[in-house]
Amino acid sequence: MPKLFLHLDGAVIFITSLYFYQQNNFSRIALIFLLFVFDVSMVGYVINERVGTIVYNIFHSYILLVILILVSTIMTLDSILMVSLIWTAHIWMDRMFGYGLKYHSGFKDTHFQKV
């Protein structure tokens, strides 16, 4: 049951991110092209499992994302807000499909497998 809630949680926030993206009249073409760019963080796995896990988790957690949203709001930088909303949508899209934060024990070993 908790796994189902994780998927639903991902779906709700993914849709909410897209809603706020649309409300700001940001480019749909940018959304399509940038939605998957954050998966480039998987390139860390070329070095080794540990580096890959760290890099992937940095790009799929909320630490940098929240900082960017705050900066974009305080400084009214629409381009940063646009990227932040796409990044939010990407993370939650991953969660919706069951891709979670990684453990060093393997790429497919995520927080979704621990519930």
Helices and strands as residue ranges (DSSP letters): H 2-23, H 28-34, G 37-46, H 49-59, H 63-74, H 78-96, E 102-103, E 106-110
